[in-house]
Amino acid sequence: MESHYTSQDSKHDYLHPNLNNQKMYEMFKENYASKGFVASYSTYCNILKPQNISFHDPRKDVQSM
């Protein structure tokens, strides 16, 4: 998801606000555990951190009245 105000010049990639690290980790386990890929939550977060992924917060893009 691309934000158009405060993060316009950001190098972050923004994901849907319904996602978070824990939900993404659960999806990772569901999709890849059967294929032999396993990682602890802390390892998963350590790998994700340098990817510059953030979760979109629409309040920053809403104009105040």
Secondary structure, 3 states (H helix, E strand, C coil): CCCCCCCCCCCCEEECCCCCHHHHHHHHHHHHHHHCCCCCHHHHHHHHHHHCEEECCHHHHCCCC
